[in-house]
């Protein structure tokens, strides 16, 4: 929990948190040997959102772990709906040599695992699009990293949320610079815009008092 407070109190820190939860089912978390519960995970997210309501939150999740029931999987989707992550690294469980779960008899079929992976990926994409849509017409600070290889007249950088942003500019002049950009396009996994005009300040979303 202290990391959220530290970021909130440090102006140079990025408003980006990677908080793996692996599963939304307490039964599956216990079977995995994880040291947290769904309630603990959600309390961490709540604390981050209280201090930094605009922060980006990403995660890791595994579906199809041995013994995972449809209800266990729905519990995972429920966490996805509650949090609405900016991005999630997803994977279907596959047995690893020399791990206890690899020898369990309650393995799920490949068909079930792939179906659940498809369903969770669809939800990930929906939430990623929703999260980036809120950036429309905002002015954001972008750290310029490199040229847009698909459109050389543009540069690519990232916001404090870790979002990729494309805009017109000379990479030789802007590489490593912080540039205020007004967002004019929001896609599922990237943003695009134009250099903000003088007087247009970075949009700040502050916590409720």
C-alpha positions as a Markdown table, in Angstrom:
| # | Residue | x | y | z |
|---|---|---|---|---|
| 1 | Unk | 0.0 | 0.0 | 0.0 |
| 2 | Unk | 2.9 | 2.4 | 0.7 |
| 3 | Unk | 4.0 | 2.5 | -2.9 |
| 4 | Unk | 0.8 | 4.3 | -3.9 |
| 5 | Unk | 1.5 | 6.9 | -1.2 |
| 6 | Unk | 5.1 | 7.3 | -2.2 |
| 7 | Unk | 4.1 | 7.9 | -5.9 |
| 8 | Unk | 1.4 | 10.3 | -4.9 |
| 9 | Unk | 4.0 | 12.3 | -2.9 |
| 10 | Unk | 6.8 | 12.2 | -5.5 |
| 11 | Unk | 6.2 | 14.5 | -8.5 |
| 12 | Unk | 8.9 | 12.8 | -10.6 |
| 13 | Unk | 7.2 | 9.3 | -10.2 |
| 14 | Unk | 5.0 | 7.9 | -12.9 |
| 15 | Unk | 1.4 | 7.2 | -12.2 |
| 16 | Unk | 1.7 | 3.6 | -13.3 |
| 17 | Unk | 1.4 | 0.4 | -11.2 |
| 18 | Unk | 1.9 | -3.2 | -12.2 |
| 19 | Unk | 0.0 | -5.3 | -9.6 |
| 20 | Unk | -0.3 | -9.0 | -10.6 |
| 21 | Unk | -3.3 | -10.8 | -9.2 |
| 22 | Unk | -3.1 | -14.2 | -11.1 |
| 23 | Unk | -6.6 | -15.2 | -10.3 |
| 24 | Unk | -9.8 | -13.7 | -8.8 |
| 25 | Unk | -10.6 | -16.9 | -7.0 |
| 26 | Unk | -9.3 | -17.4 | -3.4 |
| 27 | Unk | -9.5 | -21.2 | -3.9 |
| 28 | Unk | -7.2 | -21.0 | -7.0 |
| 29 | Unk | -4.9 | -18.5 | -5.3 |
| 30 | Unk | -4.4 | -20.9 | -2.5 |
| 31 | Unk | -3.8 | -23.8 | -4.9 |
| 32 | Unk | -1.2 | -21.7 | -6.7 |
| 33 | Unk | 0.5 | -20.9 | -3.4 |
| 34 | Unk | 0.0 | -17.2 | -3.7 |
| 35 | Unk | 0.3 | -15.1 | -0.6 |
| 36 | Unk | -2.7 | -12.9 | -1.1 |
| 37 | Unk | -6.5 | -13.0 | -1.4 |
| 38 | Unk | -8.8 | -11.3 | -3.9 |
| 39 | Unk | -9.9 | -9.0 | -1.0 |
| 40 | Unk | -6.3 | -8.0 | -0.3 |
| 41 | Unk | -5.7 | -7.3 | -3.9 |
| 42 | Unk | -8.8 | -5.1 | -4.3 |
| 43 | Unk | -7.8 | -3.2 | -1.2 |
| 44 | Unk | -4.4 | -2.3 | -2.7 |
| 45 | Unk | -6.1 | -1.1 | -5.9 |
| 46 | Unk | -8.6 | 0.9 | -3.9 |
| 47 | Unk | -5.8 | 2.6 | -2.0 |
| 48 | Unk | -4.0 | 3.5 | -5.3 |
| 49 | Unk | -7.2 | 4.9 | -6.8 |
| 50 | Unk | -7.9 | 7.0 | -3.6 |
| 51 | Unk | -4.5 | 8.7 | -3.8 |
| 52 | Unk | -4.1 | 8.7 | -7.6 |
| 53 | Unk | -7.5 | 8.4 | -9.3 |
| 54 | Unk | -6.0 | 8.7 | -12.8 |
| 55 | Unk | -3.2 | 6.1 | -12.3 |
| 56 | Unk | -2.7 | 3.3 | -14.8 |
| 57 | Unk | -2.9 | -0.2 | -13.3 |
| 58 | Unk | -1.8 | -3.3 | -15.2 |
| 59 | Unk | -1.6 | -6.9 | -14.1 |
| 60 | Unk | -0.8 | -10.6 | -14.9 |
| 61 | Unk | -3.4 | -13.3 | -14.9 |
| 62 | Unk | -3.5 | -17.1 | -15.5 |
| 63 | Unk | -6.6 | -18.9 | -16.6 |
| 64 | Unk | -7.1 | -22.7 | -16.7 |
| 65 | Unk | -5.1 | -23.6 | -13.6 |
| 66 | Unk | -5.8 | -27.2 | -12.6 |
| 67 | Unk | -9.1 | -27.4 | -10.8 |
| 68 | Unk | -10.4 | -24.0 | -11.9 |
| 69 | Unk | -14.1 | -24.2 | -12.2 |
| 70 | Unk | -16.3 | -21.9 | -14.3 |
| 71 | Unk | -17.2 | -20.0 | -11.1 |
| 72 | Unk | -13.5 | -19.5 | -10.3 |
| 73 | Unk | -13.0 | -18.1 | -13.8 |
| 74 | Unk | -16.1 | -15.8 | -13.3 |
| 75 | Unk | -14.5 | -14.5 | -10.1 |
| 76 | Unk | -11.5 | -13.5 | -12.2 |
| 77 | Unk | -13.7 | -11.7 | -14.7 |
| 78 | Unk | -15.4 | -10.0 | -11.8 |
| 79 | Unk | -12.0 | -8.5 | -10.6 |
| 80 | Unk | -11.4 | -7.4 | -14.2 |
| 81 | Unk | -14.8 | -5.6 | -14.2 |
| 82 | Unk | -14.2 | -4.0 | -10.9 |
| 83 | Unk | -10.7 | -2.7 | -11.6 |
| 84 | Unk | -10.8 | -2.1 | -15.4 |
| 85 | Unk | -7.1 | -2.5 | -16.0 |
| 86 | Unk | -5.1 | -0.5 | -18.5 |
| 87 | Unk | -3.5 | -3.7 | -19.8 |
| 88 | Unk | -3.2 | -7.3 | -18.6 |
| 89 | Unk | -0.7 | -9.9 | -19.5 |
| 90 | Unk | -2.8 | -13.1 | -19.9 |
| 91 | Unk | -1.8 | -16.7 | -20.3 |
| 92 | Unk | -3.5 | -20.1 | -20.2 |
| 93 | Unk | -1.9 | -22.5 | -17.7 |
| 94 | Unk | 0.5 | -25.0 | -19.1 |
| 95 | Unk | 2.3 | -27.7 | -17.0 |
| 96 | Unk | 5.9 | -26.9 | -16.1 |
| 97 | Unk | 8.4 | -29.6 | -15.3 |
| 98 | Unk | 9.2 | -30.2 | -11.6 |
| 99 | Unk | 6.2 | -28.2 | -10.4 |
| 100 | Unk | 3.5 | -29.9 | -8.2 |
| 101 | Unk | 0.6 | -28.7 | -10.3 |
| 102 | Unk | 2.0 | -30.4 | -13.4 |
| 103 | Unk | 1.2 | -33.8 | -11.8 |
| 104 | Unk | -2.3 | -33.1 | -10.5 |
| 105 | Unk | -5.1 | -35.1 | -12.0 |
| 106 | Unk | -7.6 | -32.2 | -12.3 |
| 107 | Unk | -6.0 | -30.7 | -15.4 |
| 108 | Unk | -8.4 | -28.7 | -17.7 |
| 109 | Unk | -8.8 | -29.5 | -21.3 |
| 110 | Unk | -7.1 | -27.4 | -23.9 |
| 111 | Unk | -10.5 | -26.4 | -25.3 |
| 112 | Unk | -11.6 | -25.0 | -21.9 |
| 113 | Unk | -8.3 | -23.2 | -21.4 |
| 114 | Unk | -8.4 | -21.6 | -24.8 |
| 115 | Unk | -12.0 | -20.6 | -24.4 |
| 116 | Unk | -11.3 | -18.8 | -21.1 |
| 117 | Unk | -8.3 | -17.2 | -22.6 |
| 118 | Unk | -10.3 | -15.8 | -25.5 |
| 119 | Unk | -13.0 | -14.5 | -23.2 |
| 120 | Unk | -10.6 | -12.8 | -20.8 |
| 121 | Unk | -8.6 | -11.3 | -23.7 |
| 122 | Unk | -11.8 | -9.8 | -25.2 |
| 123 | Unk | -12.5 | -8.1 | -21.8 |
| 124 | Unk | -8.9 | -6.9 | -21.6 |
| 125 | Unk | -9.3 | -5.2 | -25.0 |
| 126 | Unk | -12.6 | -3.6 | -24.1 |
| 127 | Unk | -11.2 | -2.1 | -20.9 |
| 128 | Unk | -8.0 | -1.0 | -22.6 |
| 129 | Unk | -10.1 | 0.9 | -25.1 |
| 130 | Unk | -12.2 | 2.4 | -22.4 |
| 131 | Unk | -9.3 | 3.5 | -20.3 |
| 132 | Unk | -7.5 | 5.3 | -23.2 |
| 133 | Unk | -10.7 | 6.9 | -24.4 |
| 134 | Unk | -10.7 | 9.1 | -21.3 |
| 135 | Unk | -7.6 | 10.8 | -22.6 |
| 136 | Unk | -9.4 | 12.4 | -25.5 |
| 137 | Unk | -8.8 | 16.2 | -25.7 |
| 138 | Unk | -6.5 | 16.1 | -22.7 |
| 139 | Unk | -3.0 | 17.7 | -22.6 |
| 140 | Unk | -0.5 | 15.1 | -21.5 |
| 141 | Unk | 3.2 | 15.2 | -20.8 |
| 142 | Unk | 5.1 | 12.8 | -23.2 |
| 143 | Unk | 8.7 | 11.6 | -22.8 |
| 144 | Unk | 9.9 | 11.3 | -26.4 |
| 145 | Unk | 11.7 | 8.0 | -27.1 |
| 146 | Unk | 12.1 | 7.3 | -30.8 |
| 147 | Unk | 10.8 | 7.8 | -34.3 |
| 148 | Unk | 7.5 | 6.3 | -35.4 |
| 149 | Unk | 8.9 | 3.7 | -37.8 |
| 150 | Unk | 5.6 | 3.5 | -39.7 |
| 151 | Unk | 5.4 | 7.3 | -40.2 |
| 152 | Unk | 8.9 | 8.9 | -40.0 |
| 153 | Unk | 7.5 | 12.4 | -39.7 |
| 154 | Unk | 6.2 | 11.4 | -36.3 |
| 155 | Unk | 7.8 | 10.7 | -33.0 |
| 156 | Unk | 6.8 | 8.2 | -30.3 |
| 157 | Unk | 6.8 | 8.7 | -26.6 |
| 158 | Unk | 5.1 | 7.7 | -23.4 |
| 159 | Unk | 2.9 | 9.4 | -20.9 |
| 160 | Unk | 3.2 | 9.1 | -17.1 |
| 161 | Unk | 0.6 | 6.3 | -17.4 |
| 162 | Unk | 2.9 | 4.3 | -19.8 |
| 163 | Unk | 0.6 | 5.0 | -22.8 |
| 164 | Unk | 2.3 | 5.2 | -26.2 |
| 165 | Unk | 1.7 | 8.5 | -27.9 |
| 166 | Unk | 2.4 | 9.5 | -31.5 |
| 167 | Unk | 2.7 | 13.1 | -32.8 |
| 168 | Unk | 4.4 | 15.1 | -35.5 |
| 169 | Unk | 7.9 | 16.1 | -34.7 |
| 170 | Unk | 11.6 | 15.8 | -35.4 |
| 171 | Unk | 13.2 | 13.0 | -33.5 |
| 172 | Unk | 16.6 | 14.6 | -33.6 |
| 173 | Unk | 15.3 | 17.6 | -31.8 |
| 174 | Unk | 12.8 | 15.9 | -29.4 |
| 175 | Unk | 14.5 | 12.6 | -28.3 |
| 176 | Unk | 14.6 | 12.6 | -24.5 |
| 177 | Unk | 12.5 | 15.7 | -24.2 |
| 178 | Unk | 9.3 | 16.1 | -22.3 |
| 179 | Unk | 6.6 | 17.6 | -24.6 |
| 180 | Unk | 3.1 | 18.6 | -23.8 |
| 181 | Unk | 0.8 | 17.0 | -26.4 |
| 182 | Unk | -3.0 | 17.4 | -26.9 |
| 183 | Unk | -4.6 | 14.1 | -27.5 |
| 184 | Unk | -6.8 | 13.9 | -30.6 |
| 185 | Unk | -7.0 | 10.2 | -31.3 |
| 186 | Unk | -7.6 | 7.3 | -28.8 |
| 187 | Unk | -7.1 | 3.7 | -29.9 |
| 188 | Unk | -7.0 | 0.5 | -27.9 |
| 189 | Unk | -3.3 | 0.5 | -27.2 |
| 190 | Unk | -2.0 | 3.9 | -28.3 |
| 191 | Unk | -2.8 | 7.6 | -28.5 |
| 192 | Unk | -2.0 | 10.3 | -31.0 |
| 193 | Unk | -2.1 | 14.0 | -30.9 |
| 194 | Unk | -0.3 | 17.3 | -31.6 |
| 195 | Unk | 2.1 | 19.5 | -29.7 |
| 196 | Unk | 0.0 | 21.6 | -27.3 |
| 197 | Unk | -0.3 | 25.3 | -28.0 |
| 198 | Unk | 1.3 | 27.8 | -25.6 |
| 199 | Unk | -0.9 | 28.2 | -22.6 |
| 200 | Unk | -2.4 | 24.8 | -22.8 |
| 201 | Unk | -1.5 | 23.1 | -19.5 |
| 202 | Unk | -1.2 | 19.4 | -18.7 |
| 203 | Unk | -4.6 | 18.0 | -17.5 |
| 204 | Unk | -4.5 | 17.0 | -13.9 |
| 205 | Unk | -7.0 | 14.6 | -12.3 |
| 206 | Unk | -6.9 | 15.1 | -8.5 |
| 207 | Unk | -8.3 | 12.9 | -5.7 |
| 208 | Unk | -11.6 | 13.8 | -4.2 |
| 209 | Unk | -11.2 | 15.7 | -0.9 |
